[in-house]
Amino acid sequence: MATVNFSVPSDVKEAYDKAFCRQNKSAVLTELLRQVVDERRRRAKAVGMLFSFAEYPVASGLRSRSGYFGGVGCCGELHSATAPSSG
């Protein structure tokens, strides 16, 4: 088991003490840290997956045809975020 020491603002400590007054502080902090680590890993994985789409021509082509980055839609109509409006 490791020991961790860190400083927090006194208002945060007071709020923590009120919120978790009857719970084991080490157990609460351990669970919160696990949640933060898991969330960070999920976000990193999601970002990695999003960037991996750019590496595949099929995905890039689908985005272009769908009009996501401008291009031709499924029915052949032209889509562009910068197209001038008629009127």
Secondary structure, DSSP 8 states (H G I E B T S, - for coil): ---------HHHHHHHHHHTTTS-HHHHHHHHHHHHHHHHHHHHHHHHHHHHHTT-HHHHHHHHHTTTTSEE-TTS-EE-TT-----
